[in-house]
Amino acid sequence: MKRAFAIRHVAFEDLGSLAALLRQRGYDAVYLEAGIADLASIAVDRDDLLIVLGGPIGAYEEDRYPFLRDELRVIEQALRADVPILGLCLGAQLLARALGARVYAGKGKEIGVAPIELSAAGHASCLRHLAPDFRVLHWHGDTFDLPAGATCLASTSLTPHQAFSMGAKILGLQFHIEAEAEQAERWLIGHTCELTGASLDVPQLRQDMRRFLPEVAQKSRAAIGEWLDGAAR
């Protein structure tokens, strides 16, 4: 089978709803646990897929989390090898950084199920499958500049660069399309400090995740399935 390497930073932010899609497409998912796996020894080739998942740390905090240096090298090596790369939340920030863009604290935390606005390019991309409401799960405080040569696909009023692509094989999504409704409680427990600090209505967030994420998961499989088709050509 083809390999889908997934760099995971916290246990509950996994491939989620994308896991079944990858199996259907003939990929064997291989989790690389950030901070534990020997990322420096990982080598990906053109038949592989690299997915960089989310997490509650900054893409610029290698002084606190030295493994980020090796993680960035894995992404850079995959870019050189022309491997398809999908970055989700922190993964999108790390991908942007590997492409030379700046990552930094945003204007505020963006947490909850809310719409994104697609650009013209976004409407022509695989993200059109998120129509008609384009509602997704946001869970971030950092943002990034658009990498040189990349195309912005989506934005919100707080975060101008919510999604970007570069060619057919590079896709970065600041939001979470992989999160599953049945795993909502794991997110709420795992991020309790962040939720408390942001003074969010946790019962309402729980209700929104359980209500909207099943549809988001269905649409995301269609979106990422189309992206995989394009990346394979």
CYANA upper distance limits for C-alpha pairs under 8 A (distance plus 0.5 A):
  1 MET  CA     26 GLY  CA      6.35
  1 MET  CA     27 TYR  CA      6.23
  1 MET  CA     28 ASP  CA      6.40
  2 LYS  CA     26 GLY  CA      6.69
  2 LYS  CA     27 TYR  CA      5.15
  2 LYS  CA     28 ASP  CA      6.42
  2 LYS  CA     47 ASP  CA      6.74
  2 LYS  CA     48 ASP  CA      6.37
  3 ARG  CA     27 TYR  CA      5.67
  3 ARG  CA     28 ASP  CA      5.30
  3 ARG  CA     29 ALA  CA      6.52
  3 ARG  CA     30 VAL  CA      7.25
  3 ARG  CA     47 ASP  CA      7.91
  3 ARG  CA     48 ASP  CA      5.44
  3 ARG  CA     49 LEU  CA      6.79
  4 ALA  CA     22 LEU  CA      8.18
  4 ALA  CA     27 TYR  CA      6.22
  4 ALA  CA     28 ASP  CA      6.33
  4 ALA  CA     29 ALA  CA      5.22
  4 ALA  CA     30 VAL  CA      6.44
  4 ALA  CA     48 ASP  CA      6.30
  4 ALA  CA     49 LEU  CA      5.03
  4 ALA  CA     50 LEU  CA      6.31
  4 ALA  CA     51 ILE  CA      7.57
  5 PHE  CA     29 ALA  CA      6.57
  5 PHE  CA     30 VAL  CA      5.34
  5 PHE  CA     31 TYR  CA      6.46
  5 PHE  CA     32 LEU  CA      7.35
  5 PHE  CA     48 ASP  CA      7.88
  5 PHE  CA     49 LEU  CA      6.57
  5 PHE  CA     50 LEU  CA      5.41
  5 PHE  CA     51 ILE  CA      6.58
  6 ALA  CA     15 LEU  CA      8.12
  6 ALA  CA     29 ALA  CA      7.47
  6 ALA  CA     30 VAL  CA      6.54
  6 ALA  CA     31 TYR  CA      5.31
  6 ALA  CA     32 LEU  CA      6.39
  6 ALA  CA     50 LEU  CA      6.54
  6 ALA  CA     51 ILE  CA      5.14
  6 ALA  CA     52 VAL  CA      6.21
  6 ALA  CA     53 LEU  CA      7.31
  7 ILE  CA     31 TYR  CA      6.45
  7 ILE  CA     32 LEU  CA      5.18
  7 ILE  CA     33 GLU  CA      6.49
  7 ILE  CA     34 ALA  CA      6.72
  7 ILE  CA     50 LEU  CA      8.40
  7 ILE  CA     51 ILE  CA      6.89
  7 ILE  CA     52 VAL  CA      5.42
  7 ILE  CA     53 LEU  CA      6.40
  8 ARG  CA     13 GLU  CA      7.55
  8 ARG  CA     14 ASP  CA      6.94
  8 ARG  CA     31 TYR  CA      7.01
  8 ARG  CA     32 LEU  CA      6.50
  8 ARG  CA     33 GLU  CA      5.58
  8 ARG  CA     34 ALA  CA      6.27
  8 ARG  CA     52 VAL  CA      7.39
  8 ARG  CA     53 LEU  CA      5.96
  8 ARG  CA     54 GLY  CA      7.66
  8 ARG  CA     55 GLY  CA      8.32
  9 HIS  CA     13 GLU  CA      7.88
  9 HIS  CA     33 GLU  CA      6.75
  9 HIS  CA     34 ALA  CA      5.66
  9 HIS  CA     35 GLY  CA      8.29
  9 HIS  CA     53 LEU  CA      7.44
  9 HIS  CA     54 GLY  CA      7.07
  9 HIS  CA     55 GLY  CA      5.81
 10 VAL  CA     14 ASP  CA      8.22
 10 VAL  CA     54 GLY  CA      8.25
 10 VAL  CA     55 GLY  CA      6.49
 12 PHE  CA    183 GLN  CA      8.30
 12 PHE  CA    186 ARG  CA      6.69
 12 PHE  CA    187 TRP  CA      7.10
 12 PHE  CA    190 GLY  CA      8.14
 13 GLU  CA     53 LEU  CA      7.31
 13 GLU  CA     54 GLY  CA      6.63
 13 GLU  CA     55 GLY  CA      7.49
 13 GLU  CA    179 ALA  CA      7.97
 13 GLU  CA    187 TRP  CA      8.21
 14 ASP  CA     53 LEU  CA      7.27
 14 ASP  CA    178 GLU  CA      8.40
 14 ASP  CA    179 ALA  CA      8.50
 15 LEU  CA     19 ALA  CA      5.86
 15 LEU  CA     53 LEU  CA      8.08
 15 LEU  CA    178 GLU  CA      6.65
 15 LEU  CA    179 ALA  CA      8.33
 16 GLY  CA    178 GLU  CA      5.61
 16 GLY  CA    179 ALA  CA      6.03
 16 GLY  CA    180 GLU  CA      6.43
 17 SER  CA     21 LEU  CA      8.03
 17 SER  CA    178 GLU  CA      5.61
 17 SER  CA    179 ALA  CA      7.03
 17 SER  CA    180 GLU  CA      6.58
 17 SER  CA    217 ALA  CA      6.33
 17 SER  CA    221 ARG  CA      7.83
 18 LEU  CA     22 LEU  CA      6.76
 18 LEU  CA    178 GLU  CA      6.42
 18 LEU  CA    217 ALA  CA      8.50
 18 LEU  CA    220 SER  CA      8.39
 18 LEU  CA    221 ARG  CA      6.82
 19 ALA  CA     23 ARG  CA      6.95
 19 ALA  CA     29 ALA  CA      7.97
 20 ALA  CA     24 GLN  CA      6.74
 21 LEU  CA     25 ARG  CA      6.77
 21 LEU  CA    221 ARG  CA      6.99
 21 LEU  CA    225 GLY  CA      7.80
 22 LEU  CA     26 GLY  CA      6.89
 22 LEU  CA     27 TYR  CA      5.69
 22 LEU  CA     28 ASP  CA      7.89
 22 LEU  CA     29 ALA  CA      7.88
 23 ARG  CA     27 TYR  CA      5.69
 23 ARG  CA     28 ASP  CA      6.97
 23 ARG  CA     29 ALA  CA      8.21
 32 LEU  CA     36 ILE  CA      8.47
 32 LEU  CA     37 ALA  CA      6.20
 32 LEU  CA     39 LEU  CA      8.04
 33 GLU  CA     37 ALA  CA      5.73
 34 ALA  CA     39 LEU  CA      8.18
 34 ALA  CA     67 PHE  CA      7.47
 34 ALA  CA     71 GLU  CA      8.25
 35 GLY  CA     65 TYR  CA      8.29
 35 GLY  CA     67 PHE  CA      6.00
 38 ASP  CA     42 ILE  CA      7.64
 39 LEU  CA     67 PHE  CA      8.33
 39 LEU  CA     70 ASP  CA      6.27
 39 LEU  CA     71 GLU  CA      6.78
 39 LEU  CA     74 VAL  CA      7.46
 40 ALA  CA     70 ASP  CA      5.94
 40 ALA  CA     71 GLU  CA      8.24
 40 ALA  CA     73 ARG  CA      8.10
 40 ALA  CA     74 VAL  CA      7.77
 42 ILE  CA     74 VAL  CA      7.49
 43 ALA  CA     74 VAL  CA      7.93
 43 ALA  CA     77 GLN  CA      8.21
 44 VAL  CA     48 ASP  CA      6.61
 44 VAL  CA     49 LEU  CA      8.33
 44 VAL  CA     50 LEU  CA      8.34
 44 VAL  CA     77 GLN  CA      8.13
 44 VAL  CA     78 ALA  CA      6.70
 44 VAL  CA     81 ALA  CA      8.13
 44 VAL  CA     83 VAL  CA      7.95
 45 ASP  CA     78 ALA  CA      7.81
 45 ASP  CA     81 ALA  CA      6.73
 45 ASP  CA     83 VAL  CA      6.96
 46 ARG  CA     81 ALA  CA      6.70
 46 ARG  CA     82 ASP  CA      6.66
 46 ARG  CA     83 VAL  CA      5.40
 46 ARG  CA     84 PRO  CA      8.30
 47 ASP  CA     83 VAL  CA      7.78
 48 ASP  CA     83 VAL  CA      6.93
 48 ASP  CA     84 PRO  CA      7.98
 49 LEU  CA     83 VAL  CA      6.61
 49 LEU  CA     84 PRO  CA      5.80
 49 LEU  CA     85 ILE  CA      6.71
 50 LEU  CA     75 ILE  CA      8.41
 50 LEU  CA     78 ALA  CA      7.93
 50 LEU  CA     83 VAL  CA      7.59
 50 LEU  CA     84 PRO  CA      6.82
 50 LEU  CA     85 ILE  CA      5.32
 50 LEU  CA     86 LEU  CA      6.88
 51 ILE  CA     85 ILE  CA      6.26
 51 ILE  CA     86 LEU  CA      5.24
 51 ILE  CA     87 GLY  CA      6.29
 51 ILE  CA     88 LEU  CA      8.22
 51 ILE  CA     91 GLY  CA      8.11
 52 VAL  CA     85 ILE  CA      8.25
 52 VAL  CA     86 LEU  CA      6.86
 52 VAL  CA     87 GLY  CA      5.31
 52 VAL  CA     88 LEU  CA      6.71
 52 VAL  CA     90 LEU  CA      8.16
 52 VAL  CA     91 GLY  CA      4.91
 52 VAL  CA     92 ALA  CA      7.91
 53 LEU  CA     87 GLY  CA      6.80
 53 LEU  CA     88 LEU  CA      5.62
 53 LEU  CA     89 CYS  CA      7.37
 53 LEU  CA     90 LEU  CA      7.03
 53 LEU  CA     91 GLY  CA      5.49
 54 GLY  CA     88 LEU  CA      6.16
 54 GLY  CA     89 CYS  CA      5.51
 54 GLY  CA     90 LEU  CA      5.00
 54 GLY  CA     91 GLY  CA      6.06
 55 GLY  CA     89 CYS  CA      8.09
 55 GLY  CA     90 LEU  CA      6.31
 56 PRO  CA     90 LEU  CA      8.15
 56 PRO  CA    140 HIS  CA      8.49
 57 ILE  CA     61 GLU  CA      7.72
 57 ILE  CA     90 LEU  CA      8.06
 58 GLY  CA     90 LEU  CA      7.78
 58 GLY  CA    142 ASP  CA      7.80
 59 ALA  CA     68 LEU  CA      7.91
 59 ALA  CA     90 LEU  CA      7.07
 59 ALA  CA     93 GLN  CA      6.66
 59 ALA  CA     94 LEU  CA      5.95
 59 ALA  CA     97 ARG  CA      8.14
 59 ALA  CA    103 VAL  CA      7.30
 60 TYR  CA    103 VAL  CA      7.28
 60 TYR  CA    104 TYR  CA      8.10
 61 GLU  CA     65 TYR  CA      6.49
 61 GLU  CA     66 PRO  CA      8.41
 61 GLU  CA     68 LEU  CA      8.09
 62 GLU  CA     66 PRO  CA      5.11
 62 GLU  CA     67 PHE  CA      7.46
 62 GLU  CA     68 LEU  CA      5.85
 62 GLU  CA     69 ARG  CA      6.87
 66 PRO  CA     70 ASP  CA      8.29
 67 PHE  CA     71 GLU  CA      6.77
 68 LEU  CA     72 LEU  CA      6.51
 69 ARG  CA     73 ARG  CA      6.84
 70 ASP  CA     74 VAL  CA      6.79
 71 GLU  CA     75 ILE  CA      6.95
 72 LEU  CA     76 GLU  CA      6.60
 72 LEU  CA     94 LEU  CA      7.30
 72 LEU  CA     95 LEU  CA      8.35
 72 LEU  CA     98 ALA  CA      6.62
 73 ARG  CA     77 GLN  CA      6.46
 74 VAL  CA     78 ALA  CA      6.67
 75 ILE  CA     79 LEU  CA      6.70
 75 ILE  CA     85 ILE  CA      8.49
 75 ILE  CA     95 LEU  CA      7.33
 75 ILE  CA     98 ALA  CA      7.20
 76 GLU  CA     80 ARG  CA      6.82
 76 GLU  CA     98 ALA  CA      6.49
 76 GLU  CA     99 LEU  CA      8.41
 77 GLN  CA     81 ALA  CA      6.69
 78 ALA  CA     82 ASP  CA      6.66
 78 ALA  CA     83 VAL  CA      5.66
 78 ALA  CA     84 PRO  CA      8.22
 78 ALA  CA     85 ILE  CA      8.02
 79 LEU  CA     83 VAL  CA      6.61
 79 LEU  CA     84 PRO  CA      8.48
 79 LEU  CA     85 ILE  CA      8.31
 82 ASP  CA    169 LYS  CA      8.06
 83 VAL  CA    169 LYS  CA      7.49
 84 PRO  CA    169 LYS  CA      4.87
 84 PRO  CA    170 ILE  CA      6.40
 84 PRO  CA    231 ALA  CA      6.69
 85 ILE  CA    169 LYS  CA      6.69
 85 ILE  CA    170 ILE  CA      5.57
 85 ILE  CA    171 LEU  CA      6.86
 86 LEU  CA     91 GLY  CA      8.15
 86 LEU  CA     92 ALA  CA      7.98
 86 LEU  CA    170 ILE  CA      6.75
 86 LEU  CA    171 LEU  CA      5.51
 86 LEU  CA    172 GLY  CA      6.31
 86 LEU  CA    173 LEU  CA      8.31
 87 GLY  CA     91 GLY  CA      4.58
 87 GLY  CA     92 ALA  CA      4.53
 87 GLY  CA     93 GLN  CA      8.04
 87 GLY  CA     94 LEU  CA      8.13
 87 GLY  CA     95 LEU  CA      6.75
 87 GLY  CA    171 LEU  CA      6.87
 87 GLY  CA    172 GLY  CA      5.07
 87 GLY  CA    173 LEU  CA      6.54
 87 GLY  CA    174 GLN  CA      8.44
 88 LEU  CA     92 ALA  CA      5.46
 88 LEU  CA    172 GLY  CA      6.68
 88 LEU  CA    173 LEU  CA      5.51
 88 LEU  CA    174 GLN  CA      6.34
 88 LEU  CA    175 PHE  CA      7.06
 88 LEU  CA    176 HIS  CA      6.81
 89 CYS  CA     93 GLN  CA      6.92
 89 CYS  CA    139 TRP  CA      8.21
 89 CYS  CA    140 HIS  CA      7.54
 89 CYS  CA    172 GLY  CA      8.34
 89 CYS  CA    173 LEU  CA      6.49
 89 CYS  CA    174 GLN  CA      4.61
 89 CYS  CA    175 PHE  CA      5.96
 89 CYS  CA    176 HIS  CA      7.07
 90 LEU  CA     94 LEU  CA      6.64
 90 LEU  CA    174 GLN  CA      7.81
 91 GLY  CA     95 LEU  CA      6.54
 91 GLY  CA    172 GLY  CA      7.91
 92 ALA  CA     96 ALA  CA      6.55
 92 ALA  CA    171 LEU  CA      8.36
 92 ALA  CA    172 GLY  CA      4.95
 92 ALA  CA    173 LEU  CA      6.07
 92 ALA  CA    174 GLN  CA      6.28
 93 GLN  CA     97 ARG  CA      6.66
 93 GLN  CA    103 VAL  CA      6.85
 93 GLN  CA    143 THR  CA      7.43
 93 GLN  CA    144 PHE  CA      6.79
 93 GLN  CA    172 GLY  CA      8.29
 93 GLN  CA    174 GLN  CA      7.84
 94 LEU  CA     98 ALA  CA      6.59
 95 LEU  CA     99 LEU  CA      6.79
 95 LEU  CA    172 GLY  CA      7.46
 96 ALA  CA    100 GLY  CA      7.04
 96 ALA  CA    101 ALA  CA      5.84
 96 ALA  CA    102 ARG  CA      7.92
 96 ALA  CA    103 VAL  CA      8.02
 96 ALA  CA    144 PHE  CA      7.44
 96 ALA  CA    145 ASP  CA      8.12
 96 ALA  CA    146 LEU  CA      7.68
 96 ALA  CA    147 PRO  CA      6.40
 96 ALA  CA    172 GLY  CA      8.16
 97 ARG  CA    101 ALA  CA      5.27
 97 ARG  CA    102 ARG  CA      6.46
 97 ARG  CA    103 VAL  CA      6.93
 97 ARG  CA    144 PHE  CA      8.47
 97 ARG  CA    147 PRO  CA      8.39
 99 LEU  CA    147 PRO  CA      6.45
 99 LEU  CA    148 ALA  CA      8.15
100 GLY  CA    147 PRO  CA      6.75
100 GLY  CA    148 ALA  CA      8.04
101 ALA  CA    144 PHE  CA      7.27
101 ALA  CA    145 ASP  CA      6.04
101 ALA  CA    146 LEU  CA      6.88
101 ALA  CA    147 PRO  CA      5.37
101 ALA  CA    148 ALA  CA      7.89
102 ARG  CA    144 PHE  CA      6.06
102 ARG  CA    145 ASP  CA      5.99
103 VAL  CA    142 ASP  CA      7.57
103 VAL  CA    143 THR  CA      6.31
103 VAL  CA    144 PHE  CA      4.70
103 VAL  CA    145 ASP  CA      7.10
104 TYR  CA    142 ASP  CA      6.01
104 TYR  CA    143 THR  CA      6.15
104 TYR  CA    144 PHE  CA      6.58
105 ALA  CA    141 GLY  CA      6.64
105 ALA  CA    142 ASP  CA      4.67
105 ALA  CA    143 THR  CA      6.52
106 GLY  CA    141 GLY  CA      6.12
106 GLY  CA    142 ASP  CA      5.20
106 GLY  CA    143 THR  CA      5.72
106 GLY  CA    158 LEU  CA      8.40
106 GLY  CA    159 THR  CA      7.77
107 LYS  CA    141 GLY  CA      8.20
107 LYS  CA    158 LEU  CA      7.15
107 LYS  CA    159 THR  CA      8.39
108 GLY  CA    141 GLY  CA      6.32
108 GLY  CA    158 LEU  CA      7.94
109 LYS  CA    139 TRP  CA      7.98
109 LYS  CA    140 HIS  CA      6.25
109 LYS  CA    141 GLY  CA      4.63
109 LYS  CA    142 ASP  CA      8.15
109 LYS  CA    198 ALA  CA      7.88
110 GLU  CA    138 HIS  CA      6.34
110 GLU  CA    139 TRP  CA      6.24
110 GLU  CA    140 HIS  CA      5.99
110 GLU  CA    141 GLY  CA      6.59
110 GLU  CA    158 LEU  CA      8.15
111 ILE  CA    137 LEU  CA      7.85
111 ILE  CA    138 HIS  CA      5.32
111 ILE  CA    139 TRP  CA      4.80
111 ILE  CA    140 HIS  CA      6.86
112 GLY  CA    137 LEU  CA      6.15
112 GLY  CA    138 HIS  CA      5.74
112 GLY  CA    139 TRP  CA      7.08
112 GLY  CA    205 LEU  CA      6.71
112 GLY  CA    208 ASP  CA      8.30
112 GLY  CA    209 MET  CA      8.49
113 VAL  CA    135 ARG  CA      6.98
113 VAL  CA    136 VAL  CA      5.92
113 VAL  CA    137 LEU  CA      4.89
113 VAL  CA    138 HIS  CA      6.60
113 VAL  CA    205 LEU  CA      8.03
113 VAL  CA    208 ASP  CA      6.88
113 VAL  CA    209 MET  CA      7.24
113 VAL  CA    212 PHE  CA      8.07
114 ALA  CA    135 ARG  CA      5.59
114 ALA  CA    136 VAL  CA      6.17
114 ALA  CA    137 LEU  CA      6.99
114 ALA  CA    138 HIS  CA      7.59
115 PRO  CA    133 ASP  CA      7.10
115 PRO  CA    134 PHE  CA      5.70
115 PRO  CA    135 ARG  CA      4.43
115 PRO  CA    136 VAL  CA      6.46
115 PRO  CA    156 THR  CA      8.26
116 ILE  CA    134 PHE  CA      6.21
116 ILE  CA    135 ARG  CA      6.82
116 ILE  CA    136 VAL  CA      7.65
116 ILE  CA    154 ALA  CA      6.81
116 ILE  CA    155 SER  CA      6.29
116 ILE  CA    156 THR  CA      5.97
116 ILE  CA    162 GLN  CA      8.19
117 GLU  CA    134 PHE  CA      7.71
117 GLU  CA    154 ALA  CA      5.89
117 GLU  CA    155 SER  CA      5.82
117 GLU  CA    156 THR  CA      6.55
118 LEU  CA    122 GLY  CA      5.41
118 LEU  CA    123 HIS  CA      6.41
118 LEU  CA    153 LEU  CA      6.23
118 LEU  CA    154 ALA  CA      4.70
118 LEU  CA    155 SER  CA      7.00
119 SER  CA    123 HIS  CA      6.76
119 SER  CA    152 CYS  CA      7.52
119 SER  CA    153 LEU  CA      5.71
119 SER  CA    154 ALA  CA      5.95
119 SER  CA    155 SER  CA      8.07
120 ALA  CA    124 ALA  CA      7.04
120 ALA  CA    153 LEU  CA      8.00
121 ALA  CA    125 SER  CA      6.69
121 ALA  CA    151 THR  CA      7.92
121 ALA  CA    152 CYS  CA      7.82
121 ALA  CA    153 LEU  CA      6.16
122 GLY  CA    126 CYS  CA      8.02
122 GLY  CA    127 LEU  CA      6.61
122 GLY  CA    128 ARG  CA      7.23
122 GLY  CA    152 CYS  CA      7.86
122 GLY  CA    153 LEU  CA      4.50
122 GLY  CA    154 ALA  CA      6.59
123 HIS  CA    127 LEU  CA      7.20
123 HIS  CA    128 ARG  CA      5.53
123 HIS  CA    153 LEU  CA      8.21
124 ALA  CA    128 ARG  CA      7.14
125 SER  CA    153 LEU  CA      8.20
126 CYS  CA    222 ALA  CA      8.45
126 CYS  CA    223 ALA  CA      5.28
126 CYS  CA    224 ILE  CA      7.48
126 CYS  CA    226 GLU  CA      6.37
126 CYS  CA    227 TRP  CA      6.51
127 LEU  CA    220 SER  CA      8.50
127 LEU  CA    223 ALA  CA      6.07
128 ARG  CA    223 ALA  CA      7.90
129 HIS  CA    219 LYS  CA      6.19
129 HIS  CA    220 SER  CA      7.71
129 HIS  CA    222 ALA  CA      6.86
129 HIS  CA    223 ALA  CA      5.95
130 LEU  CA    134 PHE  CA      5.38
130 LEU  CA    135 ARG  CA      7.79
130 LEU  CA    216 VAL  CA      7.62
130 LEU  CA    219 LYS  CA      5.96
130 LEU  CA    220 SER  CA      7.34
130 LEU  CA    223 ALA  CA      7.85
135 ARG  CA    212 PHE  CA      8.49
135 ARG  CA    216 VAL  CA      7.76
136 VAL  CA    175 PHE  CA      7.25
136 VAL  CA    176 HIS  CA      7.16
136 VAL  CA    177 ILE  CA      6.88
136 VAL  CA    213 LEU  CA      8.18
136 VAL  CA    216 VAL  CA      6.99
137 LEU  CA    175 PHE  CA      6.43
137 LEU  CA    176 HIS  CA      5.75
137 LEU  CA    177 ILE  CA      7.24
137 LEU  CA    179 ALA  CA      8.20
137 LEU  CA    209 MET  CA      8.26
137 LEU  CA    213 LEU  CA      8.23
138 HIS  CA    174 GLN  CA      8.17
138 HIS  CA    175 PHE  CA      5.39
138 HIS  CA    176 HIS  CA      6.73
139 TRP  CA    175 PHE  CA      7.24
139 TRP  CA    176 HIS  CA      7.97
140 HIS  CA    174 GLN  CA      8.24
140 HIS  CA    175 PHE  CA      8.31
143 THR  CA    159 THR  CA      7.37
143 THR  CA    161 HIS  CA      7.87
143 THR  CA    174 GLN  CA      8.35
144 PHE  CA    161 HIS  CA      7.47
145 ASP  CA    161 HIS  CA      7.62
146 LEU  CA    150 ALA  CA      7.02
146 LEU  CA    151 THR  CA      8.21
146 LEU  CA    152 CYS  CA      7.59
146 LEU  CA    161 HIS  CA      7.13
146 LEU  CA    164 PHE  CA      8.01
149 GLY  CA    166 MET  CA      7.29
150 ALA  CA    164 PHE  CA      6.84
150 ALA  CA    165 SER  CA      6.14
150 ALA  CA    166 MET  CA      5.19
150 ALA  CA    167 GLY  CA      8.39
151 THR  CA    164 PHE  CA      5.82
151 THR  CA    165 SER  CA      5.83
151 THR  CA    166 MET  CA      6.74
152 CYS  CA    161 HIS  CA      6.83
152 CYS  CA    162 GLN  CA      8.17
152 CYS  CA    163 ALA  CA      6.45
152 CYS  CA    164 PHE  CA      4.96
152 CYS  CA    165 SER  CA      7.29
153 LEU  CA    161 HIS  CA      8.28
153 LEU  CA    162 GLN  CA      7.79
153 LEU  CA    163 ALA  CA      5.60
153 LEU  CA    164 PHE  CA      5.63
153 LEU  CA    165 SER  CA      7.63
154 ALA  CA    160 PRO  CA      8.00
154 ALA  CA    161 HIS  CA      6.87
154 ALA  CA    162 GLN  CA      5.58
154 ALA  CA    163 ALA  CA      5.56
154 ALA  CA    164 PHE  CA      7.77
155 SER  CA    159 THR  CA      6.42
155 SER  CA    160 PRO  CA      5.02
155 SER  CA    161 HIS  CA      5.69
155 SER  CA    162 GLN  CA      5.17
155 SER  CA    163 ALA  CA      7.53
156 THR  CA    160 PRO  CA      6.17
156 THR  CA    161 HIS  CA      8.24
156 THR  CA    162 GLN  CA      7.44
161 HIS  CA    174 GLN  CA      8.18
162 GLN  CA    173 LEU  CA      6.58
162 GLN  CA    174 GLN  CA      5.43
162 GLN  CA    175 PHE  CA      7.28
163 ALA  CA    171 LEU  CA      7.98
163 ALA  CA    172 GLY  CA      5.97
163 ALA  CA    173 LEU  CA      4.92
163 ALA  CA    174 GLN  CA      6.36
163 ALA  CA    175 PHE  CA      8.37
164 PHE  CA    171 LEU  CA      6.44
164 PHE  CA    172 GLY  CA      5.75
164 PHE  CA    173 LEU  CA      7.21
165 SER  CA    169 LYS  CA      8.38
165 SER  CA    170 ILE  CA      5.89
165 SER  CA    171 LEU  CA      5.04
165 SER  CA    172 GLY  CA      6.78
166 MET  CA    170 ILE  CA      5.66
166 MET  CA    171 LEU  CA      7.31
168 ALA  CA    227 TRP  CA      7.91
168 ALA  CA    230 GLY  CA      6.35
168 ALA  CA    231 ALA  CA      5.62
169 LYS  CA    227 TRP  CA      8.32
169 LYS  CA    230 GLY  CA      7.97
169 LYS  CA    231 ALA  CA      5.23
177 ILE  CA    216 VAL  CA      6.92
177 ILE  CA    217 ALA  CA      6.82
177 ILE  CA    220 SER  CA      6.23
178 GLU  CA    217 ALA  CA      6.77
178 GLU  CA    220 SER  CA      7.62
179 ALA  CA    183 GLN  CA      7.83
179 ALA  CA    184 ALA  CA      8.25
179 ALA  CA    213 LEU  CA      7.55
179 ALA  CA    217 ALA  CA      7.68
180 GLU  CA    184 ALA  CA      7.15
180 GLU  CA    213 LEU  CA      6.52
180 GLU  CA    214 PRO  CA      7.20
180 GLU  CA    217 ALA  CA      7.22
181 ALA  CA    209 MET  CA      6.19
181 ALA  CA    210 ARG  CA      5.23
181 ALA  CA    211 ARG  CA      8.08
181 ALA  CA    212 PHE  CA      8.27
181 ALA  CA    213 LEU  CA      5.71
181 ALA  CA    214 PRO  CA      6.50
182 GLU  CA    210 ARG  CA      7.61
183 GLN  CA    187 TRP  CA      7.41
184 ALA  CA    188 LEU  CA      6.86
184 ALA  CA    206 ARG  CA      7.18
184 ALA  CA    209 MET  CA      6.93
184 ALA  CA    210 ARG  CA      7.53
185 GLU  CA    189 ILE  CA      6.57
185 GLU  CA    206 ARG  CA      7.94
186 ARG  CA    190 GLY  CA      6.36
187 TRP  CA    191 HIS  CA      6.41
188 LEU  CA    192 THR  CA      6.31
188 LEU  CA    195 LEU  CA      8.25
188 LEU  CA    202 VAL  CA      8.11
188 LEU  CA    206 ARG  CA      8.17
191 HIS  CA    195 LEU  CA      6.69
192 THR  CA    196 THR  CA      6.56
193 CYS  CA    197 GLY  CA      6.65
194 GLU  CA    198 ALA  CA      6.67
195 LEU  CA    199 SER  CA      6.74
195 LEU  CA    200 LEU  CA      6.27
195 LEU  CA    202 VAL  CA      7.94
196 THR  CA    200 LEU  CA      7.15
200 LEU  CA    205 LEU  CA      8.35
201 ASP  CA    205 LEU  CA      6.76
202 VAL  CA    206 ARG  CA      6.54
203 PRO  CA    207 GLN  CA      6.69
204 GLN  CA    208 ASP  CA      6.62
205 LEU  CA    209 MET  CA      6.61
206 ARG  CA    210 ARG  CA      6.70
207 GLN  CA    211 ARG  CA      6.52
208 ASP  CA    212 PHE  CA      6.36
208 ASP  CA    213 LEU  CA      8.31
209 MET  CA    213 LEU  CA      5.86
210 ARG  CA    214 PRO  CA      7.84
212 PHE  CA    216 VAL  CA      6.93
213 LEU  CA    217 ALA  CA      6.41
214 PRO  CA    218 GLN  CA      6.89
215 GLU  CA    219 LYS  CA      6.74
216 VAL  CA    220 SER  CA      6.38
217 ALA  CA    221 ARG  CA      6.78
218 GLN  CA    222 ALA  CA      7.30
219 LYS  CA    223 ALA  CA      6.77
220 SER  CA    224 ILE  CA      6.46
221 ARG  CA    225 GLY  CA      6.22
222 ALA  CA    226 GLU  CA      6.74
223 ALA  CA    227 TRP  CA      6.84
224 ILE  CA    228 LEU  CA      6.55
225 GLY  CA    229 ASP  CA      6.81
226 GLU  CA    230 GLY  CA      6.83
227 TRP  CA    231 ALA  CA      6.58
228 LEU  CA    232 ALA  CA      6.60
229 ASP  CA    233 ARG  CA      7.20
